[in-house]
Amino acid sequence: MKILYFSLKGGVGKSSLALNHSIENGDYVYVTNDIVSDIDRSQLFEFYQIMDKKKRIPQKLTHLKNVIFDFGAMSSTPDPKITHAVTICDGVVIPTLTDERSLKATIESYNFIKDNAKRIIIVINNYTQEKKYDYAYKLLSEALDNPIILGVRTSTLFERVAKDGADWFRNIHHGKGVHQLIKSKKIHQELYNEINYLTGRKYEIITNTI
């Protein structure tokens, strides 16, 4: 299964979700057009960084069976590798925040790939208030004719994974101050499982908040 995480806007949690999805899947290769930190590299099963000058994804990567692609726009110009990835992936995940700029960019991102994508899933990411989620959900549903929308609340999970590594993530214990992160881990596992399901099998269009 091949999944692309993509947004025309930075700062929406795209790479955090893509990295943790790759870690959660265990044997998925992670491919990005951005810099991968040494900490992130140590957590991943296998990773590749594609340089800016390349216009297409190398053939050896397109033949991978299980891969998470993490592609951003790279400045103000969409990376041509995004278009290539869309055509070979089983689904595209567009993360968004609930502010107006992020929602506008999400609509633009959706329209940029909609003609070639097999599945598009929007994830309203890192929200704290239900009313902000509801507003974003309504705006996106009306603007994009009822797309598939999932949601995940804010959490310090990503920060702890970046600090303590994948082994900590896989073995979160019930120590003081960690019990809430166990719940967050479960929520993220459910999110990634839902994305896997939607991109890997036939489905009916649904909307869901996790």
C-alpha positions as a LaTeX table, in Angstrom:
\begin{tabular}{lrrr}
\hline
Residue & $x$ (\AA) & $y$ (\AA) & $z$ (\AA) \\
\hline
Met1 & 0.00 & 0.00 & 0.00 \\
Lys2 & 1.29 & 3.47 & $-0.92$ \\
Ile3 & 0.07 & 6.56 & 0.93 \\
Leu4 & 0.99 & 10.18 & 0.22 \\
Tyr5 & 0.89 & 12.87 & 2.91 \\
Phe6 & 0.68 & 16.23 & 1.17 \\
Ser7 & $-0.20$ & 19.87 & 1.71 \\
Leu8 & 0.57 & 23.09 & $-0.08$ \\
Lys9 & 1.00 & 24.72 & 3.34 \\
Gly10 & 3.66 & 24.02 & 5.91 \\
Gly11 & 3.10 & 23.78 & 9.64 \\
Val12 & $-0.05$ & 21.66 & 9.57 \\
Gly13 & 1.53 & 18.54 & 11.08 \\
Lys14 & 2.03 & 16.70 & 7.81 \\
Ser15 & 5.47 & 15.28 & 8.55 \\
Ser16 & 4.61 & 14.42 & 12.16 \\
Leu17 & 1.61 & 12.38 & 11.02 \\
Ala18 & 3.52 & 10.79 & 8.14 \\
Leu19 & 6.48 & 9.85 & 10.32 \\
Asn20 & 4.34 & 8.36 & 13.07 \\
His21 & 2.17 & 6.54 & 10.54 \\
Ser22 & 5.33 & 4.98 & 9.12 \\
Ile23 & 6.54 & 4.02 & 12.60 \\
Glu24 & 3.14 & 2.60 & 13.51 \\
Asn25 & 3.03 & 0.48 & 10.36 \\
Gly26 & 6.42 & $-0.95$ & 11.28 \\
Asp27 & 7.72 & $-2.12$ & 7.92 \\
Tyr28 & 6.74 & 0.87 & 5.79 \\
Val29 & 9.44 & 2.77 & 3.92 \\
Tyr30 & 9.37 & 6.55 & 4.48 \\
Val31 & 10.12 & 8.79 & 1.48 \\
Thr32 & 10.31 & 12.58 & 1.66 \\
Asn33 & 11.42 & 15.61 & $-0.36$ \\
Asp34 & 12.42 & 17.34 & 2.88 \\
Ile35 & 15.24 & 17.00 & 5.39 \\
Val36 & 15.06 & 14.00 & 7.74 \\
Ser37 & 16.64 & 14.59 & 11.15 \\
Asp38 & 19.01 & 12.07 & 12.69 \\
Ile39 & 16.44 & 11.39 & 15.43 \\
Asp40 & 13.74 & 10.63 & 12.88 \\
Arg41 & 16.09 & 8.44 & 10.85 \\
Ser42 & 16.84 & 6.26 & 13.86 \\
Gln43 & 13.14 & 5.50 & 14.31 \\
Leu44 & 12.27 & 4.56 & 10.76 \\
Phe45 & 12.32 & 1.08 & 9.24 \\
Glu46 & 13.83 & 2.50 & 6.05 \\
Phe47 & 13.86 & 5.97 & 4.54 \\
Tyr48 & 14.82 & 7.86 & 1.40 \\
Gln49 & 15.26 & 11.56 & 0.79 \\
Ile50 & 14.66 & 12.70 & $-2.80$ \\
Met51 & 16.60 & 15.78 & $-3.82$ \\
Asp52 & 14.82 & 18.89 & $-5.11$ \\
Lys53 & 16.33 & 18.68 & $-8.60$ \\
Lys54 & 14.62 & 15.38 & $-9.36$ \\
Lys55 & 11.28 & 15.88 & $-11.12$ \\
Arg56 & 10.01 & 12.33 & $-10.66$ \\
Ile57 & 10.22 & 9.64 & $-8.02$ \\
Pro58 & 13.01 & 7.15 & $-8.80$ \\
Gln59 & 11.76 & 3.86 & $-10.22$ \\
Lys60 & 13.19 & 1.81 & $-7.36$ \\
Leu61 & 10.87 & 3.71 & $-4.99$ \\
Thr62 & 7.77 & 3.50 & $-7.16$ \\
His63 & 8.10 & $-0.30$ & $-7.05$ \\
Leu64 & 8.04 & $-0.44$ & $-3.26$ \\
Lys65 & 5.06 & $-2.33$ & $-1.90$ \\
Asn66 & 4.53 & $-0.43$ & 1.36 \\
Val67 & 5.58 & 3.20 & 1.51 \\
Ile68 & 4.63 & 6.51 & 3.11 \\
Phe69 & 5.44 & 9.51 & 0.90 \\
Asp70 & 5.77 & 12.85 & 2.71 \\
Phe71 & 5.85 & 15.67 & 0.15 \\
Gly72 & 5.46 & 19.38 & 0.72 \\
Ala73 & 5.13 & 22.15 & $-1.84$ \\
Met74 & 8.77 & 23.25 & $-1.48$ \\
Ser75 & 8.47 & 27.04 & $-1.35$ \\
Ser76 & 5.63 & 28.58 & $-3.35$ \\
Thr77 & 5.88 & 26.13 & $-6.24$ \\
Pro78 & 4.38 & 22.62 & $-6.03$ \\
Asp79 & 7.04 & 19.96 & $-6.35$ \\
Pro80 & 6.44 & 17.98 & $-9.59$ \\
Lys81 & 7.11 & 14.78 & $-7.62$ \\
Ile82 & 3.78 & 15.41 & $-5.90$ \\
Thr83 & 1.89 & 14.88 & $-9.14$ \\
His84 & 3.87 & 11.72 & $-9.80$ \\
Ala85 & 3.21 & 10.40 & $-6.27$ \\
Val86 & $-0.52$ & 11.06 & $-6.58$ \\
Thr87 & $-0.77$ & 8.81 & $-9.64$ \\
Ile88 & 0.98 & 5.84 & $-7.99$ \\
Cys89 & $-0.46$ & 6.05 & $-4.47$ \\
Asp90 & $-3.55$ & 4.27 & $-3.18$ \\
Gly91 & $-4.56$ & 7.37 & $-1.29$ \\
Val92 & $-3.59$ & 10.92 & $-0.32$ \\
Val93 & $-3.84$ & 12.38 & 3.18 \\
Ile94 & $-4.12$ & 16.17 & 3.48 \\
Pro95 & $-3.63$ & 17.36 & 7.07 \\
Thr96 & $-5.04$ & 20.74 & 8.08 \\
Leu97 & $-5.39$ & 22.98 & 11.10 \\
Thr98 & $-8.58$ & 24.89 & 11.85 \\
Asp99 & $-7.39$ & 28.43 & 11.05 \\
Glu100 & $-8.55$ & 30.18 & 7.89 \\
Arg101 & $-5.18$ & 30.07 & 6.08 \\
Ser102 & $-4.81$ & 26.34 & 6.64 \\
Leu103 & $-8.36$ & 25.60 & 5.53 \\
Lys104 & $-7.90$ & 27.69 & 2.38 \\
Ala105 & $-4.65$ & 25.85 & 1.61 \\
Thr106 & $-6.40$ & 22.52 & 2.21 \\
Ile107 & $-9.07$ & 23.36 & $-0.35$ \\
Glu108 & $-6.35$ & 24.36 & $-2.82$ \\
Ser109 & $-4.40$ & 21.17 & $-2.08$ \\
Tyr110 & $-7.51$ & 19.03 & $-2.60$ \\
Asn111 & $-8.35$ & 20.69 & $-5.92$ \\
Phe112 & $-4.72$ & 20.41 & $-7.04$ \\
Ile113 & $-4.77$ & 16.58 & $-6.86$ \\
Lys114 & $-8.43$ & 15.58 & $-7.08$ \\
Asp115 & $-8.44$ & 14.60 & $-10.75$ \\
Asn116 & $-5.67$ & 12.01 & $-10.35$ \\
Ala117 & $-6.00$ & 10.78 & $-6.76$ \\
Lys118 & $-7.66$ & 7.42 & $-6.07$ \\
Arg119 & $-8.66$ & 8.43 & $-2.53$ \\
Ile120 & $-8.34$ & 11.73 & $-0.67$ \\
Ile121 & $-8.61$ & 11.90 & 3.10 \\
Ile122 & $-8.53$ & 15.18 & 5.01 \\
Val123 & $-7.33$ & 15.07 & 8.61 \\
Ile124 & $-8.32$ & 18.00 & 10.81 \\
Asn125 & $-5.23$ & 17.90 & 12.96 \\
Asn126 & $-4.23$ & 19.17 & 16.38 \\
Tyr127 & $-7.51$ & 20.83 & 17.30 \\
Thr128 & $-8.40$ & 21.73 & 20.88 \\
Gln129 & $-12.00$ & 22.91 & 20.70 \\
Glu130 & $-14.93$ & 20.95 & 19.32 \\
Lys131 & $-16.52$ & 24.09 & 17.88 \\
Lys132 & $-13.39$ & 24.79 & 15.82 \\
Tyr133 & $-13.44$ & 21.24 & 14.52 \\
Asp134 & $-17.13$ & 21.59 & 13.65 \\
Tyr135 & $-16.47$ & 24.86 & 11.82 \\
Ala136 & $-13.61$ & 23.35 & 9.79 \\
Tyr137 & $-15.63$ & 20.23 & 9.05 \\
Lys138 & $-18.61$ & 22.26 & 7.80 \\
Leu139 & $-16.50$ & 24.61 & 5.68 \\
Leu140 & $-14.56$ & 21.79 & 4.02 \\
Ser141 & $-17.67$ & 19.66 & 3.48 \\
Glu142 & $-19.47$ & 22.48 & 1.70 \\
Ala143 & $-16.46$ & 23.66 & $-0.32$ \\
Leu144 & $-15.43$ & 20.18 & $-1.46$ \\
Asp145 & $-18.75$ & 18.35 & $-1.77$ \\
Asn146 & $-18.56$ & 16.08 & 1.30 \\
Pro147 & $-14.99$ & 14.77 & 1.26 \\
Ile148 & $-13.71$ & 12.08 & 3.62 \\
Ile149 & $-12.79$ & 13.89 & 6.84 \\
Leu150 & $-11.11$ & 12.50 & 9.94 \\
Gly151 & $-9.95$ & 14.38 & 13.01 \\
Val152 & $-7.40$ & 14.08 & 15.78 \\
Arg153 & $-7.08$ & 16.30 & 18.84 \\
Thr154 & $-3.96$ & 18.08 & 20.03 \\
Ser155 & $-1.45$ & 16.04 & 21.98 \\
Thr156 & 2.16 & 16.15 & 23.18 \\
Leu157 & 2.66 & 12.68 & 21.73 \\
Phe158 & 4.76 & 13.85 & 18.77 \\
Glu159 & 7.05 & 15.88 & 21.01 \\
Arg160 & 7.66 & 12.88 & 23.26 \\
Val161 & 8.33 & 10.59 & 20.30 \\
Ala162 & 10.83 & 13.12 & 18.93 \\
Lys163 & 12.49 & 13.36 & 22.34 \\
Asp164 & 12.44 & 9.72 & 23.49 \\
Gly165 & 12.30 & 7.76 & 20.24 \\
Ala166 & 10.28 & 4.99 & 18.67 \\
Asp167 & 11.06 & 2.44 & 21.37 \\
Trp168 & 9.43 & 4.70 & 23.93 \\
Phe169 & 6.46 & 5.10 & 21.59 \\
Arg170 & 6.06 & 1.36 & 21.23 \\
Asn171 & 6.36 & 0.74 & 24.96 \\
Ile172 & 4.51 & 3.61 & 26.63 \\
His173 & 3.99 & 2.61 & 30.23 \\
His174 & 1.54 & 3.72 & 32.90 \\
Gly175 & 3.99 & 5.89 & 34.79 \\
Lys176 & 3.05 & 9.24 & 36.29 \\
Gly177 & 2.24 & 11.80 & 33.61 \\
Val178 & 2.19 & 9.24 & 30.81 \\
His179 & $-1.31$ & 7.77 & 31.14 \\
Gln180 & $-2.81$ & 10.49 & 28.94 \\
Leu181 & $-0.27$ & 9.73 & 26.22 \\
Ile182 & $-1.37$ & 6.09 & 26.23 \\
Lys183 & $-4.82$ & 7.33 & 25.26 \\
Ser184 & $-3.28$ & 9.61 & 22.61 \\
Lys185 & $-1.27$ & 6.71 & 21.19 \\
Lys186 & $-4.44$ & 4.64 & 20.88 \\
Ile187 & $-6.23$ & 7.52 & 19.14 \\
His188 & $-3.39$ & 7.86 & 16.63 \\
Gln189 & $-3.31$ & 4.11 & 16.05 \\
Glu190 & $-7.03$ & 4.24 & 15.27 \\
Leu191 & $-6.43$ & 7.14 & 12.89 \\
Tyr192 & $-3.70$ & 5.30 & 10.97 \\
Asn193 & $-5.74$ & 2.10 & 10.90 \\
Glu194 & $-8.66$ & 4.03 & 9.42 \\
Ile195 & $-6.41$ & 5.59 & 6.77 \\
Asn196 & $-4.99$ & 2.15 & 5.96 \\
Tyr197 & $-8.50$ & 0.78 & 5.59 \\
Leu198 & $-9.72$ & 3.63 & 3.40 \\
Thr199 & $-6.73$ & 3.44 & 1.08 \\
Gly200 & $-6.51$ & $-0.34$ & 0.97 \\
Arg201 & $-10.06$ & $-1.55$ & 0.39 \\
Lys202 & $-13.29$ & $-0.58$ & $-1.30$ \\
Tyr203 & $-15.30$ & 1.64 & 0.97 \\
Glu204 & $-18.37$ & 3.77 & 1.30 \\
Ile205 & $-17.75$ & 7.49 & 1.73 \\
Ile206 & $-17.80$ & 8.21 & 5.46 \\
Thr207 & $-17.00$ & 11.01 & 7.85 \\
Asn208 & $-15.61$ & 10.34 & 11.28 \\
Thr209 & $-14.02$ & 12.11 & 14.20 \\
Ile210 & $-11.47$ & 10.18 & 16.21 \\
\hline
\end{tabular}
